[in-house]
Amino acid sequence: MAKPKKTPRPKAETPKGFRDYFGAEVTHRAEMLRKIAAVYHRYGFDALESSGVETVEALGKFLPDVDRPNEGVFAWQEDAEGDKPGDWLALRYDLTAPLARVYAQHRNDLPTPYRRYAMGPVWRNEKPGPGRFRQFYQCDADTVGAPSVAADAEICAMLADCLEEVGIARGDYVVRVNNRKVLNGVLEVAGLSGDDKEAERGIVLRAIDKLDRLGPEGVRALLGEGRKDESGDFTGGAGLSDLQVRQIMGFVAANNKAQERLLRVSENGDLPEELKSMFFGASTLHDADLVSVLGRYEPWAKLWNFYVLEVLYELVDGSKVGAEGVEELREISELLKSQGYHSDRIVIDPSVVRGLGYYTGPVFEAELTFPIQDEKGRTRNFGSVAGGGRYDDLVKRFTGQEVPATGVSIGVDRLLAALAMKNEGAANDPGPVVVTVMDRDRMADYQAMVAELRQAGIRAEVYLGNPKNFGNQLKYADKRGSPAAVIEGGDEHARGVVQIKDLILGAKIAESATHEEWKDRPSQYEVPRDQLVAKVREILDGQ
Amino acid sequence: MAKPKKTPRPKAETPKGFRDYFGAEVTHRAEMLRKIAAVYHRYGFDALESSGVETVEALGKFLPDVDRPNEGVFAWQEDAEGDKPGDWLALRYDLTAPLARVYAQHRNDLPTPYRRYAMGPVWRNEKPGPGRFRQFYQCDADTVGAPSVAADAEICAMLADCLEEVGIARGDYVVRVNNRKVLNGVLEVAGLSGDDKEAERGIVLRAIDKLDRLGPEGVRALLGEGRKDESGDFTGGAGLSDLQVRQIMGFVAANNKAQERLLRVSENGDLPEELKSMFFGASTLHDADLVSVLGRYEPWAKLWNFYVLEVLYELVDGSKVGAEGVEELREISELLKSQGYHSDRIVIDPSVVRGLGYYTGPVFEAELTFPIQDEKGRTRNFGSVAGGGRYDDLVKRFTGQEVPATGVSIGVDRLLAALAMKNEGAANDPGPVVVTVMDRDRMADYQAMVAELRQAGIRAEVYLGNPKNFGNQLKYADKRGSPAAVIEGGDEHARGVVQIKDLILGAKIAESATHEEWKDRPSQYEVPRDQLVAKVREILDGQ
């Protein structure tokens, strides 16, 4: 044969910002998504899987004046066909843009309302950072064509069910609900609803979106004259009057107002100590903590809910859209209660500000409320794992018609990380039972053993590397996390028996006892060949 | 607000060659893949999920002399970083190239041998055709670092298990095994193994790969002087001598030789009629038919197996690699028998020619043997749904080391199509029970009903479109394939009852009976409100 030309060897590397997932990383995610899909399905949502590739035009990232679509997506141009230049194609960056395209394309064949769920990878052409990848999973459910807030309430209930289904206990999470229309009402009351006030509204939205990071004082500064940050950089403010600032801050701090009223009616001292102590420490209070604690005291939670709505009604007094927004929150609350979802799971919470700039009606966010240590060793809540809301112009780009839609997106990686923390020390993906090869001419016998084990539903394999060095076989079993190894040498074969090592017990003994004294003994069993499956089963059950 | 500039509306279309998958199309595939993953896992294979994006360099499609990587992949260039031009990235076109990259990249952390399975979409930048898409699923399992044919045998057994697990009955499939080394031996015996015979070997490989399409006469012509096809086009031949042609045709027709010998030893007439009739019709015989029938007559199958190996030994007489190849086939056969996989499931079959050009050792192919009607109304076997084999230079490109590997790829779409044919008329993905809205102010009551149904594990939803037109609600239920609808108007509410329509029975009655006589009656039930779940359950069970 002709000698191949020498070319430099390619690098065996994932592209920057991409990674590989191994073993349990894959199966745990698949298992979690399967459980979520089952809940979505039970709620009447249908599966939809669109391809990873869309036209840039359909994704809505097309910039006609540049040669190349913008940096947020991975895009390329198809080859020209004759004189016609090729289409620009791109990898989807979320599951909502494809839903809009699918609904516009197939709307005559789809039921209305159309409830669909979708799960799969999306791609972002961003600078990768630690823990930030350019391909990741999303897991969405949306209802298209249902204007009623019953659709929003349903999604909140479904989100709670999903979290419980995958293993987040009731009490360890809360779904917080807010409404963009209430903010619109507040803006209207503050005289910021005119066409000429678009710039101010933009600054206000960006400012309250930074509440978590800057705190109330930072937001207040951005609403007024502006804010100088620690580095000395100055961000211009919206230049609102003191009254306007108070009106808007009243919205994001509506919880505090409700808290004051709750304290006032409970002067007789029957407010539970836990609640009281949270209220008095109000300046450092994280709202999600409060609502999760409230959830444990249902009568007080009801009252709290009542006061929150009361405060909001007052804030939007005189605005039609604002009153509509508060009314929607009340309705959602009622609908959820009728289905058994109380404040221990889902609460109205005006301090939810994430997504208010994007959504047009109800906004929801699921937070996990159990404590974790952050990277600096401080205790905080695990935080948000899902969010969503109503966005009523989903397909308008395509058809010109406004179609109401509401939906939720579960942060797959965040939720997986939360489950991993909750289940620390729980069983990992179990390795296979390894049948070792003592005599390579008797491979057929060893294969017969694994076949028997597999038929009994036990994960098992024959060692298929070079069998010469027996130590390597046990090292291999160790690397695989094998629960047990099976050994049948010539002597055992002649006597009709097999040796079975309990590798989990063996490892424990090796850790705890002096090496010589126990040397492999008590974790190894000899049984007749025909009891192989039964003994392995017994060992696995014992582990 | 400033008026947005008018831009033409984007087209709501999938890119050419891509498609959307709805409902059961998604769930049936997911269910099938889950079952296959469980079998792979039981055999000790670990999940691996690499990202959809690889460097073109790692994929091995890099052509340094063109501006753009070749047409088979979707590729794009990353932005330059300073003076350094950006990497070319591409969507993976299969799951084997990423496995090679992963193994080379992580080989120090991975166990050896490394058994891994992977399932997911791959992309091909090809001209789309009817039923040919540019994104489709693959589902692979490979063992890297195991030189022994026990690894190949294991994969054949696993493939058989997978097919049975997803619902292909034993007898409806056969895994056929061949070996590239036997062909190498035949080539050597025919004097075609020298470095100067590369061109001839290429023509021979391409010719026998066309056996299915051209038949033996066509292949024979290509081995000799060449072949004129129906359109008059001439394809040059390998120019082999008559003896050489006979030697090579002997390989692909080894089954016929074995068949002759089987007939000869059964002169006493005890060969089953079914087998005999297949043998006598040998000229039109499709080999897969023969092996599947043979599988039903185990003693004869054993003898057949013996003769096939005998014929092959004779064909490679004098070639070391050829003898090795036949010996490997014999070993595989023995190993499989020891695990209980006989000729009713897995057979040695030299007529398997697909992939012989690519693989370096054992080659396997799973065929479904039940008859279907093809597009021209002719009856034929369903055909191939999976294939694989040994390829021993997987990571050599990266590391310079030769690492043995063997694996299988299941054709996800083909197998799904087969299952759909087998299960024709079987239950589809069931639609949700639809609770209709008679009084929109009582949405909370309807939501409570669906919550009860869901808690009982019943798929259910409230109608969330405009409830004004009740007929539309029933049309919606029909479109969703709902098994039942629940109705509670003011009258029912006052009396504490609900109406439940059995929509499946209703549709049957509407189809079969005169409309007036039965008008909706017998398929509708009135029950007390607190028996809602029990009655719906009863109706669903009855369907």
Interface residues (C-beta under 8 A of the other chain):
Chain A: M1 A2 R9 P10 K11 A12 E13 T14 P15 K16 F18 R19 D20 Y21 F22 G23 A24 E25 V26 T27 A30 R34 A37 H41 R42 Y43 G44 D46 A47 L48 E49 S50 S51 G52 V53 E54 T55 E57 A58 G60 F62 E71 F74 A75 W76 E78 D79 D87 L89 L91 A100 R101 V102 A104 Q105 H106 P111 T112 P113 R115 P121 W123 R134 Q135 T143 G145 A146 P147 S148 A150 A151 A153 E154 A157 D161 D195 E198 E334 L335 K337 S338 Q339 G340 V395 R397 F398 T399 G400 D429 G431 P432 V434 R440 M443 A444 D445 Q447 A448 V450 A451 R454 G457 I458 R459 A460 E461 V462 L464 G465 N466 Y476 K479 R480
Chain B: M1 A2 R9 P10 K11 A12 E13 T14 P15 K16 F18 R19 D20 Y21 F22 G23 A24 E25 V26 T27 A30 R34 A37 H41 R42 Y43 G44 D46 A47 L48 E49 S50 S51 G52 V53 E54 T55 E57 A58 G60 F62 E71 F74 A75 W76 E78 D79 D87 L89 L91 A100 R101 V102 A104 Q105 H106 P111 T112 P113 R115 P121 W123 R134 Q135 T143 G145 A146 P147 S148 A150 A151 A153 E154 A157 D161 D195 E198 E334 L335 K337 S338 Q339 G340 V395 R397 F398 T399 G400 D429 P432 V434 R440 M443 A444 D445 Q447 A448 V450 A451 R454 G457 I458 R459 A460 E461 V462 L464 G465 N466 Y476 K479 R480
